[in-house]
Amino acid sequence: MKNRQVTTLVTGANSGMGKATAMDFAKSKAKVIMLCRNKQKGEAAQKDIIQESGNQDVHLHLCDFSKLDDVRQVGRIINEEYDFLDVVVNNAAIITTRRQETAEGYELQFGVNHLAPFLLTNLLLEKLKASAPARIINVSSGAHSFGKIDFSDLQTLNKRYRTFKVYGQSKLANILFTNELVRRLEGTGVTANSLHPGAVSTNLGIDRETGFGKTIVSMLKPFFKTPEKGAETAIYLATSPEVEGVTGKYFINKKPVETKGATKDEEVAKELWRISDELVGLNREEIVDSWGRFV
Ligand SMILES: NC(=O)c1ccc[n+]([C@@H]2O[C@H](COP(=O)([O-])OP(=O)(O)OC[C@H]3O[C@@H](n4cnc5c(N)ncnc54)[C@H](OP(=O)(O)O)[C@@H]3O)[C@@H](O)[C@H]2O)c1
């Protein structure tokens, strides 16, 4: 329990579990920073959250995760405009059925689901450490078990584009990123955990441009959790005293669960970090400079 207001950040806060998480934080009187890519949808969600929670301290920043310059820019703004950062929920993600690329030419699911939160989190680390105890929550998925980190073809250029393999790779990357982050954060008071929310009825899998996938998602709705139920584990990890100091774990239904195979491989996690660092152009100067002195 801190004797000041807690500052929380949620990515993809306009929809599904991100919105439910931001709503919960707002209701608990935290300061809420919402990162969204679409101004109209972001403002509509911000309005809903302020109205329902009665908390005016809910702030919207636009950031498209398929553009690393947007991520750098929002990292700089957050470091400049907010005194503290106690919780980061890396929630935004996509599933795509065909190969597309980010502004930098990286495969879209790898870029949005892994590289963008990798960069954002690194840019915010000094602020988190200065606010410690602080918590990072990475929303992964059980789909990580379909994935393999294919270092010979991380961008899925040379093999058939199999949606769930590519999505699975990005969600496995979330867990490996969490594990390596934990090693690097030892002794700082900043914890990092990942989670699978279950099967949840959200907009995931619906093509935002064509609406493709809408019918199947609405057919599955009665069998899936609501976004509010789905967000419970992320909220638990962000707020519960029960997990104070707990780090490096993967949770399902608010319980730590053993992961297998590639998730445990320290060498894979280290190599993924090294390559991600190269791909996003991260370096020590940039992290330090990003804290108010970014050029
Ligand atoms: N739903 C499930 O059954 C399930 C299962 C396992 C794991 N998950 C994980 O749960 C998390 C939340 O997903 P959800 O189910 O709540 O899906 P959702 O309703 O589709 O929400 C995804 C959020 O990510 C945002 N986003 C997508 N592309 C982006 C980009 N380029 N830049 C910035 N934001 C972007 C979306 O913004 P727009 O609205 O503007 O597109 C939206 O706010 C994801 O990490 C997902 O992998 C979900």
The ligand as an ORCA input file, in Angstrom:
! r2SCAN-3c Opt
* xyz 0 1
  N      -9.617    -12.948    -26.168
  C      -9.019    -14.084    -25.836
  O      -9.642    -15.178    -25.796
  C      -7.553    -14.090    -25.484
  C      -6.957    -15.332    -25.123
  C      -5.617    -15.339    -24.779
  C      -4.901    -14.133    -24.747
  N      -5.492    -12.949    -25.118
  C      -4.694    -11.725    -25.070
  O      -5.435    -10.725    -24.372
  C      -4.962     -9.422    -24.760
  C      -6.136     -8.489    -24.975
  O      -6.859     -8.894    -26.112
  P      -8.453     -8.851    -26.215
  O      -8.889    -10.250    -26.281
  O      -9.014     -7.955    -25.171
  O      -8.630     -8.255    -27.693
  P      -9.225     -6.910    -28.312
  O     -10.582     -6.629    -27.791
  O      -9.053     -7.103    -29.790
  O      -8.231     -5.805    -27.791
  C      -6.938     -5.653    -28.335
  C      -6.475     -4.227    -28.119
  O      -5.180     -4.104    -28.765
  C      -5.222     -2.946    -29.574
  N      -4.307     -2.990    -30.704
  C      -4.301     -3.853    -31.750
  N      -3.375     -3.490    -32.632
  C      -2.773     -2.378    -32.139
  C      -1.759     -1.521    -32.612
  N      -1.164     -1.691    -33.797
  N      -1.391     -0.464    -31.839
  C      -1.983     -0.237    -30.651
  N      -2.970     -1.000    -30.167
  C      -3.369     -2.052    -30.909
  C      -6.661     -2.867    -30.069
  O      -6.951     -1.567    -30.579
  P      -8.133     -1.354    -31.684
  O      -9.422     -1.568    -30.964
  O      -7.910      0.043    -32.147
  O      -7.912     -2.371    -32.765
  C      -7.393     -3.193    -28.775
  O      -7.454     -2.052    -27.955
  C      -4.071     -9.654    -25.979
  O      -2.723     -9.579    -25.568
  C      -4.396    -11.077    -26.410
  O      -3.301    -11.707    -27.065
  C      -6.815    -12.913    -25.485
*
